Amino acid sequence: RDINKSIYYLSLAANKGFEDALYSLGAIYYNGDYVKKDLKKAIKYFLLAADNNSYRAQFYLAMFYLNGVYFQRDITKAIYYLSISADQNFSLAHYCLGTIYYEANHVKQDIKKSILHFTLAANLNNSEAQLYLGKLYLYGENVEKNVNKGLNYIIQSSQNNNEKANFLLGFLYYEAKHVSRDMKKAIDLMTQA
């Protein structure tokens, strides 16, 4: 691999505003892949990529603002970048927005927005969102209890290889809670966890 040649060609494409090239350069400098880690350059490229609708760069910037990494913590900017990333159907951005609005560590709790974003993420096969919704509906936490809906989401999450969902579903089969006891399924699922 000739990283210098790669960076040269990525830079040419980035200078023409190609979002993938801008994002890739940001990721290269952020991760320190084959080059010395350079956060200043990484942020520069992520900002340019985000301005060119890179949902991945928007997500990175959101995480920087949310966690107070490289920038001062700014929940408004974090939600802004997550929202424009989510508008491009990035499931992880929807999941993070759902978590922010549900857990209310940084904003006023908004269950309706939370459920909306968790549902959008779950519909995009985000296994964490499926598990979160599954538990909310199964136990009736801040939503009307709906065991079938809850189990459905947990099963979807398990089918997407979520280890926590496998364990929970295995436990439900073992305890015969909301499902018929099935020791074989319980053991299979719990050993996958």
Phi and psi restraints in degrees (value plus and minus 20) as a CYANA .aco file:
   2 ASP   PHI    -132.5   -92.5
   2 ASP   PSI      71.7   111.7
   3 ILE   PHI     -83.0   -43.0
   3 ILE   PSI     -54.2   -14.2
   4 ASN   PHI     -83.6   -43.6
   4 ASN   PSI     -60.1   -20.1
   5 LYS   PHI     -87.3   -47.3
   5 LYS   PSI     -61.1   -21.1
   6 SER   PHI     -81.4   -41.4
   6 SER   PSI     -66.7   -26.7
   7 ILE   PHI     -84.0   -44.0
   7 ILE   PSI     -57.7   -17.7
   8 TYR   PHI     -79.6   -39.6
   8 TYR   PSI     -70.2   -30.2
   9 TYR   PHI     -89.7   -49.7
   9 TYR   PSI     -57.1   -17.1
  10 LEU   PHI     -82.8   -42.8
  10 LEU   PSI     -58.9   -18.9
  11 SER   PHI     -84.6   -44.6
  11 SER   PSI     -59.9   -19.9
  12 LEU   PHI     -79.9   -39.9
  12 LEU   PSI     -66.6   -26.6
  13 ALA   PHI     -86.8   -46.8
  13 ALA   PSI     -59.2   -19.2
  14 ALA   PHI     -83.8   -43.8
  14 ALA   PSI     -58.8   -18.8
  15 ASN   PHI     -84.2   -44.2
  15 ASN   PSI     -40.5    -0.5
  16 LYS   PHI    -114.2   -74.2
  16 LYS   PSI     -15.1    24.9
  17 GLY   PHI      65.1   105.1
  17 GLY   PSI      -4.0    36.0
  18 PHE   PHI     -92.4   -52.4
  18 PHE   PSI      97.2   137.2
  19 GLU   PHI     -78.3   -38.3
  19 GLU   PSI     -62.4   -22.4
  20 ASP   PHI     -82.5   -42.5
  20 ASP   PSI     -59.8   -19.8
  21 ALA   PHI     -87.3   -47.3
  21 ALA   PSI     -62.5   -22.5
  22 LEU   PHI     -80.9   -40.9
  22 LEU   PSI     -67.7   -27.7
  23 TYR   PHI     -81.8   -41.8
  23 TYR   PSI     -66.0   -26.0
  24 SER   PHI     -80.0   -40.0
  24 SER   PSI     -61.9   -21.9
  25 LEU   PHI     -84.1   -44.1
  25 LEU   PSI     -61.8   -21.8
  26 GLY   PHI     -78.7   -38.7
  26 GLY   PSI     -65.0   -25.0
  27 ALA   PHI     -86.5   -46.5
  27 ALA   PSI     -60.1   -20.1
  28 ILE   PHI     -80.1   -40.1
  28 ILE   PSI     -67.4   -27.4
  29 TYR   PHI     -93.8   -53.8
  29 TYR   PSI     -51.9   -11.9
  30 TYR   PHI     -88.0   -48.0
  30 TYR   PSI     -66.2   -26.2
  31 ASN   PHI    -102.3   -62.3
  31 ASN   PSI     -36.2     3.8
  32 GLY   PHI      50.0    90.0
  32 GLY   PSI      12.6    52.6
  33 ASP   PHI     -95.0   -55.0
  33 ASP   PSI      89.2   129.2
  34 TYR   PHI      47.7    87.7
  34 TYR   PSI     -21.2    18.8
  35 VAL   PHI    -155.5  -115.5
  35 VAL   PSI     146.1   186.1
  36 LYS   PHI     -89.3   -49.3
  36 LYS   PSI     114.0   154.0
  37 LYS   PHI     -77.5   -37.5
  37 LYS   PSI     109.7   149.7
  38 ASP   PHI    -159.3  -119.3
  38 ASP   PSI      74.0   114.0
  39 LEU   PHI     -86.2   -46.2
  39 LEU   PSI     -52.0   -12.0
  40 LYS   PHI     -82.6   -42.6
  40 LYS   PSI     -67.0   -27.0
  41 LYS   PHI     -86.8   -46.8
  41 LYS   PSI     -60.1   -20.1
  42 ALA   PHI     -78.9   -38.9
  42 ALA   PSI     -67.9   -27.9
  43 ILE   PHI     -85.1   -45.1
  43 ILE   PSI     -60.4   -20.4
  44 LYS   PHI     -75.6   -35.6
  44 LYS   PSI     -69.1   -29.1
  45 TYR   PHI     -90.6   -50.6
  45 TYR   PSI     -56.9   -16.9
  46 PHE   PHI     -83.2   -43.2
  46 PHE   PSI     -61.6   -21.6
  47 LEU   PHI     -82.9   -42.9
  47 LEU   PSI     -63.9   -23.9
  48 LEU   PHI     -85.0   -45.0
  48 LEU   PSI     -62.2   -22.2
  49 ALA   PHI     -84.9   -44.9
  49 ALA   PSI     -61.3   -21.3
  50 ALA   PHI     -82.2   -42.2
  50 ALA   PSI     -59.1   -19.1
  51 ASP   PHI     -85.9   -45.9
  51 ASP   PSI     -40.5    -0.5
  52 ASN   PHI    -122.7   -82.7
  52 ASN   PSI       4.9    44.9
  53 ASN   PHI      48.8    88.8
  53 ASN   PSI      11.1    51.1
  54 SER   PHI    -100.1   -60.1
  54 SER   PSI      88.8   128.8
  55 TYR   PHI     -82.7   -42.7
  55 TYR   PSI     -51.2   -11.2
  56 ARG   PHI     -90.0   -50.0
  56 ARG   PSI     -63.5   -23.5
  57 ALA   PHI     -85.9   -45.9
  57 ALA   PSI     -59.3   -19.3
  58 GLN   PHI     -80.6   -40.6
  58 GLN   PSI     -60.0   -20.0
  59 PHE   PHI     -86.0   -46.0
  59 PHE   PSI     -65.5   -25.5
  60 TYR   PHI     -76.0   -36.0
  60 TYR   PSI     -68.4   -28.4
  61 LEU   PHI     -81.3   -41.3
  61 LEU   PSI     -60.7   -20.7
  62 ALA   PHI     -78.7   -38.7
  62 ALA   PSI     -63.9   -23.9
  63 MET   PHI     -85.9   -45.9
  63 MET   PSI     -57.7   -17.7
  64 PHE   PHI     -80.5   -40.5
  64 PHE   PSI     -66.7   -26.7
  65 TYR   PHI     -89.8   -49.8
  65 TYR   PSI     -60.1   -20.1
  66 LEU   PHI     -83.9   -43.9
  66 LEU   PSI     -61.3   -21.3
  67 ASN   PHI    -115.4   -75.4
  67 ASN   PSI     -21.1    18.9
  68 GLY   PHI      46.0    86.0
  68 GLY   PSI      16.2    56.2
  69 VAL   PHI    -125.1   -85.1
  69 VAL   PSI     102.5   142.5
  70 TYR   PHI      52.0    92.0
  70 TYR   PSI     -39.6     0.4
  71 PHE   PHI    -151.4  -111.4
  71 PHE   PSI     141.0   181.0
  72 GLN   PHI     -89.0   -49.0
  72 GLN   PSI     121.7   161.7
  73 ARG   PHI     -74.5   -34.5
  73 ARG   PSI     109.9   149.9
  74 ASP   PHI    -167.3  -127.3
  74 ASP   PSI      76.5   116.5
  75 ILE   PHI     -84.5   -44.5
  75 ILE   PSI     -52.9   -12.9
  76 THR   PHI     -83.2   -43.2
  76 THR   PSI     -66.4   -26.4
  77 LYS   PHI     -87.8   -47.8
  77 LYS   PSI     -57.1   -17.1
  78 ALA   PHI     -80.8   -40.8
  78 ALA   PSI     -66.9   -26.9
  79 ILE   PHI     -85.3   -45.3
  79 ILE   PSI     -57.5   -17.5
  80 TYR   PHI     -78.6   -38.6
  80 TYR   PSI     -72.8   -32.8
  81 TYR   PHI     -87.0   -47.0
  81 TYR   PSI     -57.2   -17.2
  82 LEU   PHI     -83.6   -43.6
  82 LEU   PSI     -60.8   -20.8
  83 SER   PHI     -84.5   -44.5
  83 SER   PSI     -63.3   -23.3
  84 ILE   PHI     -94.0   -54.0
  84 ILE   PSI     -46.5    -6.5
  85 SER   PHI     -91.0   -51.0
  85 SER   PSI     -63.3   -23.3
  86 ALA   PHI     -84.5   -44.5
  86 ALA   PSI     -54.2   -14.2
  87 ASP   PHI     -80.8   -40.8
  87 ASP   PSI     -37.6     2.4
  88 GLN   PHI    -120.3   -80.3
  88 GLN   PSI      -0.4    39.6
  89 ASN   PHI      43.4    83.4
  89 ASN   PSI      16.3    56.3
  90 PHE   PHI    -106.2   -66.2
  90 PHE   PSI      91.0   131.0
  91 SER   PHI     -80.2   -40.2
  91 SER   PSI     -56.8   -16.8
  92 LEU   PHI     -85.7   -45.7
  92 LEU   PSI     -54.3   -14.3
  93 ALA   PHI     -86.7   -46.7
  93 ALA   PSI     -63.0   -23.0
  94 HIS   PHI     -81.0   -41.0
  94 HIS   PSI     -64.0   -24.0
  95 TYR   PHI     -80.3   -40.3
  95 TYR   PSI     -65.3   -25.3
  96 CYS   PHI     -83.3   -43.3
  96 CYS   PSI     -61.3   -21.3
  97 LEU   PHI     -82.8   -42.8
  97 LEU   PSI     -62.2   -22.2
  98 GLY   PHI     -78.7   -38.7
  98 GLY   PSI     -63.4   -23.4
  99 THR   PHI     -85.2   -45.2
  99 THR   PSI     -64.5   -24.5
 100 ILE   PHI     -78.9   -38.9
 100 ILE   PSI     -67.5   -27.5
 101 TYR   PHI     -93.8   -53.8
 101 TYR   PSI     -46.9    -6.9
 102 TYR   PHI    -100.7   -60.7
 102 TYR   PSI     -68.4   -28.4
 103 GLU   PHI     -98.1   -58.1
 103 GLU   PSI     -42.1    -2.1
 104 ALA   PHI      33.7    73.7
 104 ALA   PSI      18.4    58.4
 105 ASN   PHI     -97.1   -57.1
 105 ASN   PSI     -46.7    -6.7
 106 HIS   PHI    -141.1  -101.1
 106 HIS   PSI     -38.1     1.9
 107 VAL   PHI    -157.3  -117.3
 107 VAL   PSI     150.2   190.2
 108 LYS   PHI     -88.3   -48.3
 108 LYS   PSI     117.2   157.2
 109 GLN   PHI     -80.5   -40.5
 109 GLN   PSI     115.6   155.6
 110 ASP   PHI    -159.3  -119.3
 110 ASP   PSI      71.1   111.1
 111 ILE   PHI     -81.1   -41.1
 111 ILE   PSI     -59.9   -19.9
 112 LYS   PHI     -81.1   -41.1
 112 LYS   PSI     -67.6   -27.6
 113 LYS   PHI     -85.3   -45.3
 113 LYS   PSI     -59.6   -19.6
 114 SER   PHI     -79.7   -39.7
 114 SER   PSI     -71.3   -31.3
 115 ILE   PHI     -82.8   -42.8
 115 ILE   PSI     -59.5   -19.5
 116 LEU   PHI     -78.3   -38.3
 116 LEU   PSI     -70.1   -30.1
 117 HIS   PHI     -89.7   -49.7
 117 HIS   PSI     -58.2   -18.2
 118 PHE   PHI     -82.3   -42.3
 118 PHE   PSI     -61.1   -21.1
 119 THR   PHI     -85.8   -45.8
 119 THR   PSI     -63.5   -23.5
 120 LEU   PHI     -82.5   -42.5
 120 LEU   PSI     -61.4   -21.4
 121 ALA   PHI     -85.8   -45.8
 121 ALA   PSI     -62.8   -22.8
 122 ALA   PHI     -82.4   -42.4
 122 ALA   PSI     -59.5   -19.5
 123 ASN   PHI     -87.2   -47.2
 123 ASN   PSI     -39.4     0.6
 124 LEU   PHI    -115.8   -75.8
 124 LEU   PSI      -3.0    37.0
 125 ASN   PHI      47.8    87.8
 125 ASN   PSI      10.1    50.1
 126 ASN   PHI     -99.2   -59.2
 126 ASN   PSI      90.9   130.9
 127 SER   PHI     -86.9   -46.9
 127 SER   PSI     -50.1   -10.1
 128 GLU   PHI     -88.0   -48.0
 128 GLU   PSI     -61.0   -21.0
 129 ALA   PHI     -86.2   -46.2
 129 ALA   PSI     -59.8   -19.8
 130 GLN   PHI     -81.1   -41.1
 130 GLN   PSI     -64.2   -24.2
 131 LEU   PHI     -85.1   -45.1
 131 LEU   PSI     -64.4   -24.4
 132 TYR   PHI     -78.1   -38.1
 132 TYR   PSI     -70.5   -30.5
 133 LEU   PHI     -82.2   -42.2
 133 LEU   PSI     -60.8   -20.8
 134 GLY   PHI     -76.9   -36.9
 134 GLY   PSI     -66.2   -26.2
 135 LYS   PHI     -88.1   -48.1
 135 LYS   PSI     -59.6   -19.6
 136 LEU   PHI     -79.9   -39.9
 136 LEU   PSI     -67.7   -27.7
 137 TYR   PHI     -93.5   -53.5
 137 TYR   PSI     -58.1   -18.1
 138 LEU   PHI     -81.2   -41.2
 138 LEU   PSI     -62.3   -22.3
 139 TYR   PHI    -121.4   -81.4
 139 TYR   PSI     -22.9    17.1
 140 GLY   PHI      46.6    86.6
 140 GLY   PSI      20.8    60.8
 141 GLU   PHI    -108.1   -68.1
 141 GLU   PSI      87.2   127.2
 142 ASN   PHI      42.7    82.7
 142 ASN   PSI     -11.0    29.0
 143 VAL   PHI    -157.9  -117.9
 143 VAL   PSI     142.7   182.7
 144 GLU   PHI     -87.1   -47.1
 144 GLU   PSI     108.8   148.8
 145 LYS   PHI     -79.8   -39.8
 145 LYS   PSI     110.9   150.9
 146 ASN   PHI    -167.2  -127.2
 146 ASN   PSI      71.9   111.9
 147 VAL   PHI     -79.0   -39.0
 147 VAL   PSI     -64.6   -24.6
 148 ASN   PHI     -82.2   -42.2
 148 ASN   PSI     -63.9   -23.9
 149 LYS   PHI     -84.2   -44.2
 149 LYS   PSI     -62.6   -22.6
 150 GLY   PHI     -81.1   -41.1
 150 GLY   PSI     -68.7   -28.7
 151 LEU   PHI     -80.9   -40.9
 151 LEU   PSI     -59.7   -19.7
 152 ASN   PHI     -77.8   -37.8
 152 ASN   PSI     -67.2   -27.2
 153 TYR   PHI     -85.7   -45.7
 153 TYR   PSI     -60.3   -20.3
 154 ILE   PHI     -85.5   -45.5
 154 ILE   PSI     -60.7   -20.7
 155 ILE   PHI     -83.2   -43.2
 155 ILE   PSI     -63.2   -23.2
 156 GLN   PHI     -79.3   -39.3
 156 GLN   PSI     -64.4   -24.4
 157 SER   PHI     -82.1   -42.1
 157 SER   PSI     -62.7   -22.7
 158 SER   PHI     -82.5   -42.5
 158 SER   PSI     -62.6   -22.6
 159 GLN   PHI     -85.4   -45.4
 159 GLN   PSI     -41.5    -1.5
 160 ASN   PHI    -112.9   -72.9
 160 ASN   PSI      -0.1    39.9
 161 ASN   PHI      44.7    84.7
 161 ASN   PSI      12.4    52.4
 162 ASN   PHI    -102.0   -62.0
 162 ASN   PSI      96.9   136.9
 163 GLU   PHI     -82.8   -42.8
 163 GLU   PSI     -57.8   -17.8
 164 LYS   PHI     -86.6   -46.6
 164 LYS   PSI     -56.9   -16.9
 165 ALA   PHI     -87.9   -47.9
 165 ALA   PSI     -59.8   -19.8
 166 ASN   PHI     -79.0   -39.0
 166 ASN   PSI     -65.3   -25.3
 167 PHE   PHI     -84.2   -44.2
 167 PHE   PSI     -67.4   -27.4
 168 LEU   PHI     -81.4   -41.4
 168 LEU   PSI     -65.7   -25.7
 169 LEU   PHI     -84.6   -44.6
 169 LEU   PSI     -61.4   -21.4
 170 GLY   PHI     -80.1   -40.1
 170 GLY   PSI     -62.8   -22.8
 171 PHE   PHI     -82.4   -42.4
 171 PHE   PSI     -61.6   -21.6
 172 LEU   PHI     -83.3   -43.3
 172 LEU   PSI     -60.1   -20.1
 173 TYR   PHI     -87.4   -47.4
 173 TYR   PSI     -58.1   -18.1
 174 TYR   PHI     -85.6   -45.6
 174 TYR   PSI     -66.5   -26.5
 175 GLU   PHI    -102.7   -62.7
 175 GLU   PSI     -27.9    12.1
 176 ALA   PHI      36.6    76.6
 176 ALA   PSI      23.0    63.0
 177 LYS   PHI    -119.0   -79.0
 177 LYS   PSI      97.0   137.0
 178 HIS   PHI      49.6    89.6
 178 HIS   PSI     -24.0    16.0
 179 VAL   PHI    -162.3  -122.3
 179 VAL   PSI     143.8   183.8
 180 SER   PHI     -93.5   -53.5
 180 SER   PSI     124.1   164.1
 181 ARG   PHI     -80.0   -40.0
 181 ARG   PSI     112.2   152.2
 182 ASP   PHI    -168.2  -128.2
 182 ASP   PSI      75.0   115.0
 183 MET   PHI     -85.2   -45.2
 183 MET   PSI     -55.2   -15.2
 184 LYS   PHI     -83.5   -43.5
 184 LYS   PSI     -68.7   -28.7
 185 LYS   PHI     -82.6   -42.6
 185 LYS   PSI     -61.0   -21.0
 186 ALA   PHI     -78.0   -38.0
 186 ALA   PSI     -68.8   -28.8
 187 ILE   PHI     -86.6   -46.6
 187 ILE   PSI     -64.9   -24.9
 188 ASP   PHI     -78.3   -38.3
 188 ASP   PSI     -67.6   -27.6
 189 LEU   PHI     -87.9   -47.9
 189 LEU   PSI     -61.9   -21.9
 190 MET   PHI     -89.0   -49.0
 190 MET   PSI     -51.0   -11.0
 191 THR   PHI     -96.5   -56.5
 191 THR   PSI     -39.2     0.8
 192 GLN   PHI     -99.0   -59.0
 192 GLN   PSI     -38.7     1.3
